[in-house]
Amino acid sequence: MNKILIFTIFISTICFSQEKFNGLTFTISDDMSKLTYEEKRIKFSASGQIPDLVFSNKINNANIAFKKTFIPLQKNKLEDIKKTLVRQFTSINLKILENKIININGKNFTYVKVIMPTIEGNVISINLTTDIKEKMTMITISYLESLVVWEQNAQKFIESIKYVN
């Protein structure tokens, strides 16, 4: 007697929405939502720095945060900013995985990727910094290291960033 096994493959479709922040446009996965001010305050109160805009996935273990500052920053100073970020991260014993200047759709950004231990597990944090109208704008992408798919999601997000005047 032959037995026939039938396998069904489910392919999940992830949709993306176009968003804007401080002269940047980018796509965000539809499984992420904007945090309210109260949610941001609770999540980031320990750091003392509440981002202007935060997207988080439904189970709150992956985030993309944006912060506009009034700190002067000229395009030719990105290398200095990158070195400062690396110094800050290494001074608190975080492991630097990558640090470089990258060009995303014609705009230069610092790219500093670190790994940090937390109660939930290791967190990967990708820190992007650029100048918008000669002021520093920071983007932080963070996710649990165990979320392998988020490495690809982070890359898709980064590649989607565009500067519009």
N, C-alpha and C positions, 0 to 999 in steps of 0.2 A: 504494500500500500504506500503510495507516494503522498507525501504531505507537501502542500504548497504554502509557503510563507509569503505573505504580502506585506511589504514595508511601505509606509507612507512617509514621505518627506515633507515636512512643513518648512516653508521658507518664510521667514518673517521679513516684512518690508518695513524699513525705517524711512519715515518721511522727514523732511527738513523744512524749516521755516527761515525766511530771511529776517534778520534783525539789524539794528543800528545802535551804535554808541559812539559819541564824541568824534564824528567824522569817519568812523569805520563801519563797514557793513560786513556781515558774516552770516553763515548758516548754522543753525542750531537744530539738533535732532528733536523731533516732536516728543520724544520721551522725556525731555527736560522742560522744566517750567521756571518762570521767574520767581524768585523769593520775594516776599513782602519785606517791608522795612523791619517789622518785628522778627520775622524768621532770620533775616540777616543779622540783626542785633544779637539774637540768641546764639546763632552759629559762630559768629566771629567776635564775641565779646572778650574772649580771653586774649585775642591778639591786639585789641585796642584800636584796630583799623577796620572800620566797616566799609566794605566795597560799595561803589555806587550802584552796581548792577551785578546780580548773581543768578546763574542758571544752575539748577540741580536736578539730577535724575530722581525718579520716583522713590527709590530707596535711600537716597541721600548719601551715596558713597562715591559720587563723581560730581564735580563742580567746575564751573567756569566763572571766574570773577573778574570784574573790570573796575579799575580805579583811575579816575582823572585827577591829576594833581595840578598845583600851580607852581611846581618846581620847574625853573627854567631848564630846558634841555635842547641843545642844538644837535643837529644830525651828526656832526663830526665828533660828538662826545659819547656816542653809544658804546664804544670800546671801554671807556672809563667807567661807565655805568655797569657794564658786564663784569669788569674786574672787581668793582665794589660789591656787587651781588655775590660773586664767588667768595670774596673775603668774608662777607657777613655769614654766608651759609657754612663755610668751613670753620668759622670761629665758634659755631654752636654744634660742631661735629656732625654736620650733615654730609653725606657722600654726594659729590658732584658726579653725575653720569655724563653730562655733556655741557659745554659752554662755548658759544660761538655767536657770531653776527649772521643773521639769515635775511634774505630778501624774500618778502612775501608780496607777490603781485606789484612789484615796483617800489615797495616801502621797506626800509631796513628796520630790523628789530633785534634786540638782544634775545638770546635763547639760552636759558640756564635751566637745566633739568637736574633735579635732585631726588634723592630717596630719603624718606624720614620714617623712623619707627613710631607707631602709635598703638594704642590699645587694640584697635580693630585689625591691625596688621600694617605692613609697610605701605606708605603712601608715596606715589610718584607725583611730583609737582613740577610743572613746566612753567617757567616764568618768562614772559615776553614783555619787553619794554620798548617803546618808541616815542618819537616826538610828534605831537599834534599841535600845530601852531606854536612851535617852540616851547611847549609844556610837556612834561612827562605824563604818559599814559601807560598803565600797567595792566597786563592780563595774566591771570594765574589759572592754569588748568590742573586740577588735582583729582586723583582717583586711586583707589586701592590697587596695589600691584597685582593682586589676584584677578583683577578684571582685565583679562588679556585683550578683550575686544576694545577696551578703552584706549589702548595704544593706537589702534586704527582710527577710532572716533576723534581722538585728539589731533591726529595728523590731518584728517578731513576738515576739521574745524580750522586749523592753522592755514591750510591751503585755501580756505574760503574767504579769508580776511582780505578786504579791499579798502583802501583809503579813498574817500570821496570828499571833495572840498565842500 
